[in-house]
């Protein structure tokens, strides 16, 4: 079964990365995050994990966040481990009947936090088979 992607329908969905963040106009990271979160169905619940980066300091300044979904800030090198831990905790609670429904787990990290010092965290999460989406935006910083 194939699905036809309809950009017009996607951009009409409610935003999950709100305005008022401190990203530069036209910033690629903001466009990536907005697009990925809009790909979710409206009824989907999501946990967003973000490694320390320009994206993190521009969208999350405690106690304020630009995300409409649950948000976790992680250290530069361990965003995949943080997301996999949240996913494992959710699965444990679901098996015990403490939570209902489904949650999508999404991590955003830059190329440094992915290829440079974060690859061990990512490879471990993938080897263990965690159900998560990992988005690396290569800003070459």
PyMOL commands that set and color helices and strands:
alter all, ss='L'
color gray80, all
select helices_A, chain A and resi 7-11+28-38+54-59+79-95+111-116+119-127
alter helices_A, ss='H'
color red, helices_A
select strands_A, chain A and resi 45-51+60-61+64-65+70-74+103-110+133-137
alter strands_A, ss='S'
color yellow, strands_A
deselect
rebuild
show_as cartoon
